[in-house]
Amino acid sequence: MGKLLNLQSNGATIIRGNLYDRQCNTPECVDKAKFLLGLSQGLSYLTPAGAVAGAGQIAYNLTTAIINNGGEATAIAVIQGIKGLPENIMAGLMSDDPRVRGETLVTALTIPVVAAAVGRKVGVTVLENIGTGPAAGSRTAQRGGVPVGDGAKGSGATGGTPVVLDLFGGRTSQIPGAINVDIVAEQGVRASATQLPFGPATADRIIASNPYLPGGSGIMDWLPDEANSLKSGGTLTINATQLNKFGQLPSADVLDSLGLKVVQPPGPLLPEFQGNIFRYTDGGQIPSNKVLSTVLQKTGN
């Protein structure tokens, strides 16, 4: 954690002082400096919440190896060869702005399959370096997952820190200890709820507060990916108004097909969320008495 915060602090100092313009005499030097600043900024988005689940440490290890080996082009080429990654990541890696490329590279490295592929190229054993998760060569490692603790038994069985994801959290999470996941996240992980950068059976708990996807059709736009990321016995709490189509449950048969069951039907907002602020798409605040909490549980993987 200290290494991550130091890198973030040093990067911020360079940005404020515009030091790369003072110390670089060639365009190539300026580009390199801006790329390094992008890496620093990208890592800052992962701390402190991301480091709880090891994402920050993975990114730091891989970023350090890339810097030491001059492996930017190699890492980007490897990532571009991976199918199914979010379009914003692919576009960011092709950006003409070195800072955008650096920031996007770090974001990509939080995706387990990307981390594993890049790690093999730059000589970093990702699954061992973070100190958690399966050993290299195990079935979980082969599918690219980097879970915390034992996904089959849950964190409670291993004594590890429970992994809590806060979906649709905005720029920063309102939930203590949760990993913020949002396309505009400034702390946590920048990603869409439709394409979570986590392996199967990774999360102990997922909280989806006031879910919304521009242009989306409803809850099934995002629910299958979250069901896949939950550990057996893990819970998904949905906080939404009665009219929010992204919070309206599908049929019991559909939930069963996802390995989910309702353990608390829609009811008053749970006490732990009473202090949170919920907003309409126009920015207006939603009264907390209009927000309902629903709790689902994962019955198997």
Secondary structure by P-SEA (a helix, b strand, c coil): caaaaaaaaaaaaaaaacccccccccaaaaaaaaaaaaaaaaaaaacccccccaaaaaaaaaaaaaaaaccaaaaaaaaaacccccaaaaaaaacccaaaaaaaaaaaaacaaaaaaaaaaacccccccccccccccccccccccccccccccccccccccbbbbbccccccccccccccccccccccccccccccccccccccbbbbccccccccccccccaaaaaaaccccbbbbbbccccccccccccaaaaaaacccccccccccccccccbbbbcccccccccccbbbbbbbbccc
